[in-house]
């Protein structure tokens, strides 16, 4: 993400390669650039008002963030968290509406008070932008911000005691979940271990029924 890239390469690499050229492509569209700036300010403490893309001797560009004060922060100097947000935003604001992104530990590096904004951004772009996001998290707090639609698609990855392999179960399939959510928060249920306990009980019941 800190390495300069050639203009005309609007697609991010698997690990955020070509970030600068992807951002340059977005910034050539005023509407997408405006959205990019708004979300960057919402998700980070930076007061970014613009981007510049100076070229090096080979014609490659490196993004610089321009703050309200006029201070410029290059991708070389930006924090890892800021670059992660930029890469996520670049992916979600991609002009191609048919992409699927797999993001590990999506909440990594984001302040807990901004987690709800991250969830809002992803759900909004999935609804209106046509992209699909498959993300992992260990954060109970993030689960609590999911909309009912996103919660219905959420999966629990767990491992039974003594088992070598992990299993996957849709969270919405857990017994009495909707009734329990009337008085309990999903984040608290996850933090308490309730999700894994219920998944294990279901697995035991299924095993007994199969015998």
C-alpha beads as a LAMMPS data file, in Angstrom:
LAMMPS data file: protein, C-alpha beads

211 atoms
210 bonds

1 atom types
1 bond types

-500.0 500.0 xlo xhi
-500.0 500.0 ylo yhi
-500.0 500.0 zlo zhi

Masses

1 110.0

Atoms # bond

1 1 1 0.000 0.000 0.000
2 1 1 2.998 2.268 0.470
3 1 1 4.512 1.451 -2.920
4 1 1 3.944 3.828 -5.882
5 1 1 1.871 2.421 -8.742
6 1 1 1.222 3.242 -12.368
7 1 1 -1.849 5.336 -13.253
8 1 1 -4.532 3.427 -15.115
9 1 1 -4.544 0.485 -12.685
10 1 1 -7.825 1.023 -10.808
11 1 1 -8.082 -2.457 -9.272
12 1 1 -6.547 -3.162 -5.874
13 1 1 -4.269 -6.129 -5.395
14 1 1 -5.075 -8.847 -2.867
15 1 1 -3.033 -7.080 -0.172
16 1 1 -3.770 -3.510 -1.152
17 1 1 -1.252 -3.230 -3.958
18 1 1 -1.877 -0.410 -6.450
19 1 1 -3.676 1.607 -3.762
20 1 1 -2.458 4.951 -5.106
21 1 1 -3.576 4.282 -8.675
22 1 1 -6.949 2.971 -7.446
23 1 1 -7.464 6.149 -5.407
24 1 1 -6.404 8.276 -8.378
25 1 1 -9.083 6.591 -10.484
26 1 1 -11.711 7.340 -7.830
27 1 1 -10.623 10.979 -7.514
28 1 1 -11.165 11.552 -11.235
29 1 1 -14.887 11.140 -10.508
30 1 1 -15.959 14.096 -8.349
31 1 1 -18.917 12.285 -6.785
32 1 1 -16.840 9.281 -5.750
33 1 1 -14.016 11.538 -4.553
34 1 1 -16.448 13.471 -2.366
35 1 1 -17.772 10.215 -0.881
36 1 1 -14.217 9.003 -0.304
37 1 1 -13.294 12.157 1.607
38 1 1 -16.468 12.101 3.690
39 1 1 -15.952 8.521 4.814
40 1 1 -12.237 8.968 5.437
41 1 1 -12.960 11.888 7.763
42 1 1 -15.674 9.875 9.494
43 1 1 -13.528 6.778 10.022
44 1 1 -10.243 8.447 11.021
45 1 1 -9.206 11.443 13.148
46 1 1 -7.631 13.092 10.091
47 1 1 -9.147 16.273 8.648
48 1 1 -8.411 15.378 5.027
49 1 1 -9.776 17.775 2.404
50 1 1 -7.970 16.606 -0.733
51 1 1 -5.520 14.165 -2.296
52 1 1 -2.499 14.746 -4.500
53 1 1 -0.692 12.162 -6.614
54 1 1 2.861 13.316 -7.421
55 1 1 4.731 11.197 -9.956
56 1 1 8.210 9.782 -9.517
57 1 1 10.829 9.491 -12.273
58 1 1 9.202 6.295 -13.604
59 1 1 5.724 7.822 -13.898
60 1 1 4.370 6.004 -10.851
61 1 1 2.185 7.905 -8.390
62 1 1 2.020 7.882 -4.597
63 1 1 -1.025 9.257 -2.795
64 1 1 -0.609 12.195 -0.411
65 1 1 -3.399 13.192 1.978
66 1 1 -3.927 16.949 2.256
67 1 1 -5.301 18.155 5.599
68 1 1 -7.256 21.344 6.232
69 1 1 -4.088 22.991 7.573
70 1 1 -2.293 22.302 4.300
71 1 1 -0.100 19.579 5.767
72 1 1 0.488 16.662 3.400
73 1 1 0.850 13.078 4.566
74 1 1 2.298 10.616 2.066
75 1 1 1.448 6.929 1.974
76 1 1 4.996 6.379 3.268
77 1 1 4.159 8.323 6.455
78 1 1 0.493 7.417 6.983
79 1 1 -0.384 4.951 9.720
80 1 1 -1.153 1.340 8.903
81 1 1 -4.725 1.878 10.087
82 1 1 -5.249 4.860 7.769
83 1 1 -3.937 2.877 4.806
84 1 1 -6.258 -0.017 5.668
85 1 1 -9.229 2.352 5.673
86 1 1 -8.149 3.854 2.361
87 1 1 -7.839 0.404 0.823
88 1 1 -11.265 -0.593 2.144
89 1 1 -12.814 2.608 0.810
90 1 1 -11.096 2.167 -2.542
91 1 1 -12.537 -1.340 -2.781
92 1 1 -16.066 -0.333 -1.816
93 1 1 -16.080 2.684 -4.142
94 1 1 -14.800 0.697 -7.107
95 1 1 -16.601 1.666 -10.317
96 1 1 -17.058 -2.031 -11.172
97 1 1 -20.231 -3.117 -9.331
98 1 1 -19.625 -6.862 -9.665
99 1 1 -16.724 -7.477 -7.316
100 1 1 -16.479 -9.662 -4.220
101 1 1 -14.027 -8.730 -1.471
102 1 1 -12.791 -10.993 1.316
103 1 1 -11.438 -8.982 4.254
104 1 1 -9.823 -10.555 7.316
105 1 1 -10.322 -8.920 10.725
106 1 1 -12.215 -6.021 9.206
107 1 1 -12.304 -4.073 12.466
108 1 1 -8.516 -4.222 12.916
109 1 1 -7.093 -0.760 13.579
110 1 1 -10.398 1.087 13.840
111 1 1 -11.395 2.907 17.015
112 1 1 -14.323 1.201 18.808
113 1 1 -16.373 4.412 18.634
114 1 1 -16.246 4.265 14.822
115 1 1 -17.181 0.616 14.369
116 1 1 -20.826 1.465 13.717
117 1 1 -19.747 3.752 10.859
118 1 1 -17.682 0.968 9.326
119 1 1 -20.671 -1.388 9.408
120 1 1 -22.910 1.343 7.991
121 1 1 -20.500 1.966 5.110
122 1 1 -20.177 -1.696 4.178
123 1 1 -23.902 -2.406 4.339
124 1 1 -24.707 0.734 2.353
125 1 1 -22.284 -0.134 -0.442
126 1 1 -23.462 -3.738 -0.558
127 1 1 -27.055 -2.542 -0.965
128 1 1 -26.475 0.244 -3.466
129 1 1 -23.046 -0.359 -4.960
130 1 1 -23.505 -3.949 -6.017
131 1 1 -20.370 -5.236 -4.268
132 1 1 -20.263 -8.271 -2.001
133 1 1 -18.133 -8.269 1.150
134 1 1 -17.133 -11.379 3.073
135 1 1 -15.459 -10.273 6.301
136 1 1 -14.166 -11.923 9.452
137 1 1 -14.077 -10.446 12.948
138 1 1 -13.497 -11.449 16.557
139 1 1 -15.207 -8.273 17.770
140 1 1 -18.417 -8.829 19.763
141 1 1 -19.105 -5.098 19.536
142 1 1 -19.154 -5.122 15.743
143 1 1 -21.792 -7.873 15.693
144 1 1 -24.079 -5.661 17.720
145 1 1 -24.144 -3.075 14.929
146 1 1 -25.334 -5.458 12.196
147 1 1 -28.698 -4.738 10.615
148 1 1 -31.300 -7.540 10.693
149 1 1 -30.512 -8.266 7.028
150 1 1 -26.776 -8.583 7.654
151 1 1 -27.348 -10.569 10.834
152 1 1 -29.428 -13.068 8.867
153 1 1 -26.402 -13.741 6.649
154 1 1 -23.819 -13.838 9.465
155 1 1 -21.961 -17.087 10.061
156 1 1 -20.362 -18.450 13.222
157 1 1 -17.081 -20.344 12.832
158 1 1 -16.477 -22.573 15.842
159 1 1 -14.738 -25.751 16.943
160 1 1 -16.269 -28.462 19.104
161 1 1 -14.311 -29.639 22.122
162 1 1 -11.887 -32.359 21.087
163 1 1 -12.452 -31.767 17.368
164 1 1 -9.641 -31.115 14.897
165 1 1 -11.675 -29.157 12.374
166 1 1 -13.782 -26.009 12.566
167 1 1 -17.463 -25.857 11.692
168 1 1 -19.664 -23.142 10.245
169 1 1 -23.252 -22.423 11.220
170 1 1 -25.582 -19.578 10.365
171 1 1 -26.122 -17.464 13.487
172 1 1 -29.800 -17.016 12.631
173 1 1 -30.270 -20.802 13.016
174 1 1 -29.363 -20.793 16.720
175 1 1 -32.328 -21.743 18.957
176 1 1 -34.661 -18.936 20.023
177 1 1 -32.242 -16.285 18.777
178 1 1 -34.846 -13.754 17.670
179 1 1 -36.763 -14.071 20.937
180 1 1 -33.579 -13.668 22.975
181 1 1 -32.538 -10.626 20.946
182 1 1 -35.676 -8.865 22.142
183 1 1 -33.959 -8.432 25.514
184 1 1 -30.286 -9.188 24.803
185 1 1 -27.713 -7.688 22.461
186 1 1 -25.915 -9.942 19.956
187 1 1 -22.556 -8.503 20.971
188 1 1 -23.162 -9.484 24.602
189 1 1 -24.272 -12.975 23.590
190 1 1 -21.072 -13.426 21.613
191 1 1 -18.849 -12.057 24.377
192 1 1 -20.442 -14.430 26.909
193 1 1 -19.828 -17.498 24.736
194 1 1 -23.554 -18.122 24.227
195 1 1 -23.241 -18.483 20.444
196 1 1 -20.636 -21.247 20.713
197 1 1 -22.557 -22.971 23.516
198 1 1 -25.749 -23.067 21.442
199 1 1 -23.880 -24.268 18.358
200 1 1 -22.368 -27.106 20.394
201 1 1 -25.770 -28.078 21.819
202 1 1 -27.198 -28.179 18.299
203 1 1 -24.300 -30.326 17.108
204 1 1 -24.841 -32.765 20.008
205 1 1 -28.566 -32.976 19.239
206 1 1 -27.888 -33.594 15.550
207 1 1 -25.369 -36.313 16.417
208 1 1 -27.848 -38.066 18.717
209 1 1 -30.589 -37.862 16.094
210 1 1 -28.303 -39.453 13.515
211 1 1 -27.524 -42.467 15.719

Bonds

1 1 1 2
2 1 2 3
3 1 3 4
4 1 4 5
5 1 5 6
6 1 6 7
7 1 7 8
8 1 8 9
9 1 9 10
10 1 10 11
11 1 11 12
12 1 12 13
13 1 13 14
14 1 14 15
15 1 15 16
16 1 16 17
17 1 17 18
18 1 18 19
19 1 19 20
20 1 20 21
21 1 21 22
22 1 22 23
23 1 23 24
24 1 24 25
25 1 25 26
26 1 26 27
27 1 27 28
28 1 28 29
29 1 29 30
30 1 30 31
31 1 31 32
32 1 32 33
33 1 33 34
34 1 34 35
35 1 35 36
36 1 36 37
37 1 37 38
38 1 38 39
39 1 39 40
40 1 40 41
41 1 41 42
42 1 42 43
43 1 43 44
44 1 44 45
45 1 45 46
46 1 46 47
47 1 47 48
48 1 48 49
49 1 49 50
50 1 50 51
51 1 51 52
52 1 52 53
53 1 53 54
54 1 54 55
55 1 55 56
56 1 56 57
57 1 57 58
58 1 58 59
59 1 59 60
60 1 60 61
61 1 61 62
62 1 62 63
63 1 63 64
64 1 64 65
65 1 65 66
66 1 66 67
67 1 67 68
68 1 68 69
69 1 69 70
70 1 70 71
71 1 71 72
72 1 72 73
73 1 73 74
74 1 74 75
75 1 75 76
76 1 76 77
77 1 77 78
78 1 78 79
79 1 79 80
80 1 80 81
81 1 81 82
82 1 82 83
83 1 83 84
84 1 84 85
85 1 85 86
86 1 86 87
87 1 87 88
88 1 88 89
89 1 89 90
90 1 90 91
91 1 91 92
92 1 92 93
93 1 93 94
94 1 94 95
95 1 95 96
96 1 96 97
97 1 97 98
98 1 98 99
99 1 99 100
100 1 100 101
101 1 101 102
102 1 102 103
103 1 103 104
104 1 104 105
105 1 105 106
106 1 106 107
107 1 107 108
108 1 108 109
109 1 109 110
110 1 110 111
111 1 111 112
112 1 112 113
113 1 113 114
114 1 114 115
115 1 115 116
116 1 116 117
117 1 117 118
118 1 118 119
119 1 119 120
120 1 120 121
121 1 121 122
122 1 122 123
123 1 123 124
124 1 124 125
125 1 125 126
126 1 126 127
127 1 127 128
128 1 128 129
129 1 129 130
130 1 130 131
131 1 131 132
132 1 132 133
133 1 133 134
134 1 134 135
135 1 135 136
136 1 136 137
137 1 137 138
138 1 138 139
139 1 139 140
140 1 140 141
141 1 141 142
142 1 142 143
143 1 143 144
144 1 144 145
145 1 145 146
146 1 146 147
147 1 147 148
148 1 148 149
149 1 149 150
150 1 150 151
151 1 151 152
152 1 152 153
153 1 153 154
154 1 154 155
155 1 155 156
156 1 156 157
157 1 157 158
158 1 158 159
159 1 159 160
160 1 160 161
161 1 161 162
162 1 162 163
163 1 163 164
164 1 164 165
165 1 165 166
166 1 166 167
167 1 167 168
168 1 168 169
169 1 169 170
170 1 170 171
171 1 171 172
172 1 172 173
173 1 173 174
174 1 174 175
175 1 175 176
176 1 176 177
177 1 177 178
178 1 178 179
179 1 179 180
180 1 180 181
181 1 181 182
182 1 182 183
183 1 183 184
184 1 184 185
185 1 185 186
186 1 186 187
187 1 187 188
188 1 188 189
189 1 189 190
190 1 190 191
191 1 191 192
192 1 192 193
193 1 193 194
194 1 194 195
195 1 195 196
196 1 196 197
197 1 197 198
198 1 198 199
199 1 199 200
200 1 200 201
201 1 201 202
202 1 202 203
203 1 203 204
204 1 204 205
205 1 205 206
206 1 206 207
207 1 207 208
208 1 208 209
209 1 209 210
210 1 210 211
